[in-house]
Amino acid sequence: MKQIFPDKNKTGLTRELIDAMAPMFEQASAGAIAIDVQSRITWINQCYADLLQLPSPSSVIGKEIWRVIPHTRMPEVVATGKPMLLDIMEHNEQQLVVSRLPYYDDNGAVVGAVAFVLYDDVQPLTPLVSKFRRLHQDLAAARKALAKKTRGTRYSLTDFVGASPQALEVKRRARLASGRDVPVLLLGETGTGKEVLAQAIHSASERAEKPFVGVNVAAVPENLLEAEFFGVAPGAYTGADKRTRDGKFQLANGGTLFLDEVGDMPLPLQAKLLRVLQEGEIEPLGSNKLSSVDVRVIAATSRNLDEMMAEGSFRSDLYYRLNVLEIWIPPLRERLVDLGILSEVLLGEICESQGLRGEITDAGIAALGAYHWPGNIRELRNVLERALTMSEEGELLDAGAILKVLPGGDAEAVPKTPFRPVRPLARVIALAEAQAIEEALAACRGNRTRAAKLLGISRSVLYEKMAKLSGN
Ligand SMILES: Nc1ncnc2c1ncn2[C@@H]1O[C@H](COP(=O)(O)OP(=O)(O)OP(=O)(O)O)[C@@H](O)[C@H]1O
């Protein structure tokens, strides 16, 4: 094969070569420019000057290129000696497809760079660019999902649904907790969202990129709890399993450990947990070495810790360690105004996961409001799921459909006083608007011009709103 470059300059173009190729590139491209080693423009052709809307090519000779083309990457090419064969550059809201090449002197040193605008319109490349963009978006979404998975959290604060003053207070305190690296104690009945909140606090905290590890103290047999928490040193057990096993504290290192049902922790383990919280050190089972851990603890319980401390089954020193910031989550029956918004969100989630369609009427929500919800939001989700499963496809869930599945539900349970659920603001406004239009039309016996006047809007706006209301 014919040798293109002399031996000492194998890696790039020479000035002579560029000179020879320039007419061809000039013709094929929408512009060309060259700079010296100090990134000063040494040459620019007429069509690039036109594209950049310069008064003339000579007006920019000697200027640093970034003063003329702010997004240029030519200085990078000169600095690294590496070509950029294809790049998209923004200039004055225009996207230019460019190719940049360094060039060399006879000794092989970079002495400048040359760039060609291959396309001054990315339109012909649209399929390629949109494919690239799509792949980029998919990649970002996959990265986000993966990060969430490795962190171990599914929930953020927006997942804690509720607009009642009680729910807003819970969220306010959770936000406070996420900004401070202190232990948090979550108190609330079963199913009130303690785990949702613990994950949300972690996700909004500085530890968000580190693991979130949850352990339900009540679900682990008492004799395994210590190993589960602090891990096992090699050879701690005789027999088959002689390997090291990390405990939850090691797994959560750098992140957050969620201790669910901390009230169920036996007293000996409470003493060990207290020591870890005080010293920041753990001692794996069968080891006599302490190792440091950096873990933020969020504990939760549905039990009455005051009573437990009084009867001596929960250590008060541990309680004060865990309870630097306390968040009490009220039971659902104390925030029934949230039933509407909770039902909509939960129904949406259920429908999405099961490929169903389902909506609940105000009467359906009123029926939910008559129940005392011992299982709180977890139970609400189950009730809605059952009601949806038992209803016809696409049927609205009304009081009858709800009462059919509510424990002890009967028609008598529907409250006599009207129950006003919290609805999304947009829906409340739309309903109020529809009612005002209806009343104005009735007052003016259907005369739209007068009704519009009464409502303080133009006739065309009234028509527009009426069309929207009738679904046209
Ligand atoms: N405020 C809320 N908004 C939306 N969903 C919620 C809310 N609170 C709880 N849930 C849902 O209710 C279910 C139970 O929540 P979670 O497990 O957080 O409750 P918990 O208080 O930790 O219960 P337990 O004490 O029994 O462990 C989950 O499906 C969760 O998604």
The ligand as an SDF file (V2000), in Angstrom:
LIG
                    3D

 31 33  0  0  0  0  0  0  0  0999 V2000
  -48.8660    7.6920   52.8160 N   0  0  0  0  0  0  0  0  0  0  0  0
  -48.8900    6.6770   51.9460 C   0  0  0  0  0  0  0  0  0  0  0  0
  -49.0790    6.9340   50.6570 N   0  0  0  0  0  0  0  0  0  0  0  0
  -49.1380    5.9280   49.7690 C   0  0  0  0  0  0  0  0  0  0  0  0
  -49.0190    4.6260   50.0670 N   0  0  0  0  0  0  0  0  0  0  0  0
  -48.8070    4.3080   51.3300 C   0  0  0  0  0  0  0  0  0  0  0  0
  -48.7110    5.3210   52.3300 C   0  0  0  0  0  0  0  0  0  0  0  0
  -48.4980    4.7170   53.5030 N   0  0  0  0  0  0  0  0  0  0  0  0
  -48.4660    3.4020   53.2450 C   0  0  0  0  0  0  0  0  0  0  0  0
  -48.6500    3.1490   51.9520 N   0  0  0  0  0  0  0  0  0  0  0  0
  -48.7170    1.8330   51.3240 C   0  0  0  0  0  0  0  0  0  0  0  0
  -49.2320    0.9390   52.3200 O   0  0  0  0  0  0  0  0  0  0  0  0
  -48.4700   -0.2510   52.3840 C   0  0  0  0  0  0  0  0  0  0  0  0
  -47.8580   -0.4030   53.7500 C   0  0  0  0  0  0  0  0  0  0  0  0
  -46.8780    0.5880   53.9690 O   0  0  0  0  0  0  0  0  0  0  0  0
  -45.6180    0.3420   54.9010 P   0  0  0  0  0  0  0  0  0  0  0  0
  -45.0850   -1.0350   54.7090 O   0  0  0  0  0  0  0  0  0  0  0  0
  -44.6790    1.4870   54.7030 O   0  0  0  0  0  0  0  0  0  0  0  0
  -46.3000    0.4340   56.3360 O   0  0  0  0  0  0  0  0  0  0  0  0
  -45.6420    0.1650   57.7390 P   0  0  0  0  0  0  0  0  0  0  0  0
  -46.1540    1.2280   58.6460 O   0  0  0  0  0  0  0  0  0  0  0  0
  -44.1600    0.0460   57.6070 O   0  0  0  0  0  0  0  0  0  0  0  0
  -46.2820   -1.2180   58.1160 O   0  0  0  0  0  0  0  0  0  0  0  0
  -45.7540   -2.3340   59.1810 P   0  0  0  0  0  0  0  0  0  0  0  0
  -45.6850   -1.6430   60.4990 O   0  0  0  0  0  0  0  0  0  0  0  0
  -46.8360   -3.3500   59.1180 O   0  0  0  0  0  0  0  0  0  0  0  0
  -44.4420   -2.7930   58.6670 O   0  0  0  0  0  0  0  0  0  0  0  0
  -47.4720   -0.1950   51.2450 C   0  0  0  0  0  0  0  0  0  0  0  0
  -48.0430   -0.8160   50.1240 O   0  0  0  0  0  0  0  0  0  0  0  0
  -47.3310    1.2900   50.9660 C   0  0  0  0  0  0  0  0  0  0  0  0
  -47.0200    1.5080   49.6260 O   0  0  0  0  0  0  0  0  0  0  0  0
  1  2  1  0
  2  3  1  0
  2  7  2  0
  3  4  2  0
  4  5  1  0
  5  6  2  0
  6  7  1  0
  6 10  1  0
  7  8  1  0
  8  9  2  0
  9 10  1  0
 10 11  1  0
 11 12  1  0
 11 30  1  0
 12 13  1  0
 13 14  1  0
 13 28  1  0
 14 15  1  0
 15 16  1  0
 16 17  2  0
 16 18  1  0
 16 19  1  0
 19 20  1  0
 20 21  2  0
 20 22  1  0
 20 23  1  0
 23 24  1  0
 24 25  2  0
 24 26  1  0
 24 27  1  0
 28 29  1  0
 28 30  1  0
 30 31  1  0
M  END
$$$$
